[in-house]
């Protein structure tokens, strides 16, 4: 039985985005040359809330639709048990479900649950240096079709084991678990399994195989994943990169009405993870390059990168 489910960015935005409050994200977002907490001026648009529970929210992100560059950069500041939590940041972490292939020994059929996700038309893409395509199973060959909307690339790996002997917790090198890099600048993923490897030979101790895209540091292999259904439908963390627009700096700078690096003493950097660009303050300046007057000269006491 085939059960392929589609996940849109809208679903990810409203249901699965979790906070990433590491100070590193703020350093990269606001300026690589100055600490985001230094008193270098405003970080949000005039009249907009610039923090949520002590976490700075620098423009182009903003709390509410009128305080951000676009809907993709809108942050909510929600109260849970009297604690406010901001959602959506620099490299947003989201949850993506695990796809599965399970052999039914009664019907002699394979049951599939596969997930398709699309970020097309947004400012986000799957981070190629922070995520891996992960496959788990003892009779498994799984693939992921990645696309930027025009070009398609398949990646995959095989995970085999004839018994539980030799499986090691924490090891993911082909015996019960394998992983591989993903292409750069992709916005679509579609997971699939090879029908030639379907767990029918190992169902006595491992009836299911699994595959997903997930954050590099978000997973540690456990042998229990082979013998149980624990991973079936489980949500795994992955990382999204972002950029402004879908043009290079050279093109963006020719359109003053939409160019985002509006502060004097700011520079434009082409995105390293696909289309679009990011802004930074020039060397010797710190602050928010996305705001008028946002990049200000650093004092001798301000930390340089």
C-alpha positions as CSV (number, residue, x, y, z in Angstrom):
1,X,0.0,0.0,0.0
2,X,1.3,3.4,-1.0
3,X,0.8,6.4,1.2
4,X,2.6,9.4,0.0
5,X,2.1,12.6,1.9
6,X,3.0,16.1,0.9
7,X,4.2,18.7,3.3
8,X,4.2,22.4,2.3
9,X,6.2,25.3,3.8
10,X,3.0,26.7,5.2
11,X,2.5,23.5,7.3
12,X,6.1,23.7,8.4
13,X,5.8,27.3,9.3
14,X,2.7,26.9,11.5
15,X,3.2,23.6,13.1
16,X,6.9,22.5,13.2
17,X,9.2,25.5,13.4
18,X,11.1,25.4,16.6
19,X,13.2,28.2,18.1
20,X,16.9,28.4,17.3
21,X,18.3,31.0,19.8
22,X,22.0,30.2,19.5
23,X,23.8,33.5,19.7
24,X,25.8,32.4,16.6
25,X,22.7,32.8,14.4
26,X,22.3,36.4,15.6
27,X,26.0,37.1,14.9
28,X,25.7,35.9,11.3
29,X,22.3,37.5,10.7
30,X,23.0,41.0,12.0
31,X,26.8,41.3,11.3
32,X,29.8,39.1,11.1
33,X,31.9,41.9,12.5
34,X,30.0,42.8,15.7
35,X,28.1,41.2,18.5
36,X,24.4,41.5,18.1
37,X,23.9,42.7,21.7
38,X,26.2,45.6,21.4
39,X,24.4,49.0,21.6
40,X,24.9,49.9,17.9
41,X,21.5,51.1,17.3
42,X,18.1,49.7,16.4
43,X,17.8,46.1,15.1
44,X,14.1,46.3,14.2
45,X,11.9,48.6,12.2
46,X,10.7,51.7,14.0
47,X,7.7,51.0,16.2
48,X,8.3,47.2,16.1
49,X,9.0,44.9,19.0
50,X,12.7,44.0,18.8
51,X,12.9,41.0,21.1
52,X,10.8,38.1,22.5
53,X,11.6,36.9,26.0
54,X,15.0,38.5,25.8
55,X,15.9,37.0,22.3
56,X,16.7,39.8,19.8
57,X,14.6,39.7,16.6
58,X,16.6,41.7,14.0
59,X,15.1,42.8,10.7
60,X,14.5,41.4,8.0
61,X,12.8,39.1,10.6
62,X,10.1,40.8,12.6
63,X,7.2,40.1,15.0
64,X,4.0,40.5,13.0
65,X,3.4,41.0,9.3
66,X,4.2,44.8,9.2
67,X,7.6,44.4,10.9
68,X,9.3,41.9,8.6
69,X,10.6,42.0,5.1
70,X,8.1,39.4,3.9
71,X,5.8,36.7,5.2
72,X,8.7,34.2,5.1
73,X,10.5,36.3,7.8
74,X,7.6,36.8,10.1
75,X,8.2,35.7,13.7
76,X,5.6,34.9,16.3
77,X,6.1,35.5,19.9
78,X,3.8,33.1,21.6
79,X,3.1,32.6,25.3
80,X,3.3,29.1,26.7
81,X,2.9,28.6,30.5
82,X,3.7,32.3,31.0
83,X,6.9,31.9,28.9
84,X,7.2,33.7,25.5
85,X,8.9,31.8,22.7
86,X,10.0,33.2,19.4
87,X,9.5,31.0,16.3
88,X,11.6,31.1,13.1
89,X,15.3,32.2,12.9
90,X,18.4,32.5,10.7
91,X,18.8,28.8,9.8
92,X,15.4,27.6,10.8
93,X,15.1,24.2,12.3
94,X,12.0,22.3,11.3
95,X,10.7,18.8,11.8
96,X,10.4,16.4,8.8
97,X,8.6,13.0,9.1
98,X,10.4,9.7,8.6
99,X,9.3,7.7,5.6
100,X,8.9,4.0,6.1
101,X,8.7,0.7,4.2
102,X,7.3,-2.2,6.2
103,X,6.7,-5.8,5.2
104,X,3.4,-7.4,6.2
105,X,4.1,-11.1,6.6
106,X,0.3,-11.9,6.7
107,X,-0.6,-10.2,3.4
108,X,2.9,-10.7,1.9
109,X,2.7,-7.0,0.8
110,X,4.9,-4.0,1.5
111,X,3.3,-1.0,3.1
112,X,4.8,2.4,2.3
113,X,4.5,5.8,4.0
114,X,6.5,8.3,2.1
115,X,6.8,12.1,2.5
116,X,7.2,14.8,-0.1
117,X,8.2,18.4,1.0
118,X,8.3,21.6,-1.0
119,X,9.8,25.0,-0.1
120,X,9.5,26.4,-3.6
121,X,8.5,30.1,-3.9
122,X,9.9,30.9,-0.5
123,X,13.2,32.3,0.9
124,X,14.2,29.0,2.3
125,X,16.1,25.9,1.1
126,X,17.4,22.7,2.6
127,X,20.8,23.3,4.0
128,X,23.3,21.0,2.2
129,X,26.0,21.4,4.9
130,X,23.8,21.0,7.9
131,X,21.7,18.0,6.8
132,X,22.2,14.4,5.7
133,X,19.9,11.9,4.0
134,X,19.6,9.0,6.4
135,X,18.6,5.4,5.8
136,X,17.9,2.7,8.4
137,X,17.2,-0.9,7.9
138,X,18.6,-4.4,7.3
139,X,17.2,-4.9,3.7
140,X,17.0,-1.3,2.5
141,X,17.9,0.7,-0.5
142,X,16.3,4.2,-0.3
143,X,16.6,7.3,-2.4
144,X,15.7,10.9,-2.2
145,X,14.9,13.0,-5.3
146,X,16.1,16.6,-4.7
147,X,15.2,19.5,-6.9
148,X,15.5,23.3,-7.1
149,X,12.3,23.4,-9.2
150,X,14.2,22.9,-12.5
151,X,17.0,20.4,-12.0
152,X,16.6,17.0,-10.3
153,X,19.3,15.0,-8.5
154,X,18.9,11.6,-6.9
155,X,20.9,10.6,-3.8
156,X,20.6,7.3,-1.8
157,X,22.4,4.6,0.0
158,X,22.0,0.9,1.0
159,X,21.8,-0.5,4.5
160,X,22.1,-4.2,5.0
161,X,22.3,-6.8,7.8
162,X,21.4,-10.5,7.9
163,X,21.1,-10.5,11.6
164,X,21.5,-8.2,14.6
165,X,25.0,-9.4,15.2
166,X,27.5,-6.7,14.5
167,X,25.1,-3.8,14.8
168,X,26.6,-1.1,17.0
169,X,24.9,1.8,18.7
170,X,26.2,5.1,17.4
171,X,27.6,3.6,14.1
172,X,26.0,4.6,10.8
173,X,28.3,3.2,8.1
174,X,26.2,0.7,6.1
175,X,25.4,-2.0,8.6
176,X,21.8,-1.2,9.7
177,X,22.3,2.5,9.0
178,X,23.8,4.7,6.2
179,X,23.9,8.4,5.4
180,X,24.9,10.6,2.5
181,X,25.3,14.2,1.5
182,X,22.6,16.1,-0.3
183,X,22.8,18.5,-3.3
184,X,23.1,22.3,-2.8
185,X,20.3,24.8,-3.2
186,X,17.3,22.4,-3.2
187,X,13.7,23.2,-2.3
188,X,11.9,19.9,-3.0
189,X,12.5,16.4,-1.6
190,X,10.7,13.2,-2.5
191,X,11.7,10.0,-0.6
192,X,11.3,6.5,-2.2
193,X,12.5,2.9,-1.6
194,X,13.7,0.2,-4.0
195,X,11.2,-2.6,-4.3
196,X,14.0,-5.1,-4.6
197,X,14.9,-4.6,-1.0
198,X,11.7,-4.9,1.0
199,X,12.4,-6.6,4.4
200,X,10.8,-9.8,3.3
201,X,14.1,-11.7,4.0
202,X,14.6,-10.2,7.4
203,X,11.1,-9.6,8.7
204,X,11.5,-12.0,11.6
205,X,13.7,-9.5,13.4
206,X,13.3,-6.3,11.3
207,X,10.1,-5.7,9.3
208,X,10.5,-2.0,8.5
209,X,13.0,0.3,6.8
210,X,13.2,4.0,7.2
211,X,14.6,7.1,5.3
212,X,14.5,10.8,6.0
213,X,16.4,14.1,5.6
214,X,17.6,15.4,9.0
215,X,20.1,17.6,10.7
216,X,23.7,16.2,10.9
217,X,23.9,16.3,14.7
218,X,20.3,15.3,15.3
219,X,20.6,11.6,15.2
220,X,22.5,8.8,16.9
221,X,21.8,5.2,15.7
222,X,20.4,2.7,18.1
223,X,19.9,-1.0,17.4
224,X,16.4,-0.8,18.8
225,X,15.5,1.2,15.6
226,X,16.0,-2.1,13.6
227,X,13.7,-4.3,15.8
228,X,10.9,-1.9,16.7
229,X,8.5,0.5,14.9
230,X,9.8,3.5,17.0
231,X,10.9,5.6,13.9
232,X,7.6,5.1,12.0
233,X,6.1,8.5,11.4
234,X,8.6,10.1,13.9
235,X,9.4,13.8,13.3
236,X,13.2,14.5,12.8
237,X,14.9,17.9,12.9
238,X,16.3,19.4,9.8
239,X,17.8,22.8,9.0
240,X,16.7,25.4,6.4
241,X,18.9,28.2,5.1
242,X,17.5,31.5,3.9
243,X,18.4,34.4,1.7
244,X,16.9,37.6,0.3
245,X,15.2,37.2,-3.1
246,X,16.4,35.0,-5.9
247,X,19.0,37.2,-7.7
248,X,22.7,37.8,-7.3
249,X,24.1,40.9,-5.7
250,X,24.9,42.5,-9.0
251,X,21.3,42.2,-10.2
252,X,19.7,43.2,-6.9
253,X,21.8,46.4,-6.5
254,X,20.3,47.7,-9.8
255,X,16.8,47.7,-8.2
256,X,17.0,50.3,-5.5
257,X,13.3,49.8,-4.6
258,X,13.8,46.2,-3.4
259,X,17.5,46.0,-2.6
260,X,17.7,44.9,1.1
261,X,21.2,46.1,2.0
262,X,20.0,49.7,2.6
263,X,22.4,50.8,5.3
264,X,25.5,52.9,4.4
265,X,28.7,50.9,5.0
266,X,27.0,47.6,4.2
267,X,28.0,45.0,1.7
268,X,26.1,42.4,-0.3
269,X,27.1,38.7,-0.2
270,X,25.8,36.2,-2.7
271,X,24.2,33.2,-0.9
272,X,26.4,30.2,-0.6
273,X,23.5,27.9,-0.5
274,X,21.6,28.8,-3.7
275,X,19.9,31.9,-5.2
276,X,19.6,35.2,-3.4
277,X,21.9,37.2,-1.2
278,X,22.6,38.3,2.3
279,X,23.7,41.6,3.8
280,X,26.6,42.4,6.1
281,X,28.1,45.5,7.6
282,X,31.5,46.6,6.1
283,X,34.7,45.8,8.0
284,X,35.0,48.2,11.0
285,X,31.2,48.6,11.2
286,X,28.6,46.7,13.2
287,X,24.8,46.6,13.5
288,X,22.0,45.7,11.1
289,X,22.7,46.2,7.4
290,X,19.0,45.8,6.5
291,X,18.0,49.1,8.3
292,X,18.7,52.7,7.4
293,X,21.7,53.8,9.4
294,X,22.0,50.3,10.8
295,X,25.7,49.8,10.3
296,X,27.6,52.1,12.7
297,X,31.3,52.5,13.4
298,X,32.7,50.1,16.1
299,X,34.2,51.5,19.2
300,X,37.6,50.2,20.4
301,X,35.7,48.1,22.9
302,X,33.5,46.4,20.4
303,X,34.6,42.8,19.6
304,X,35.8,42.2,16.0
305,X,35.4,38.9,14.2
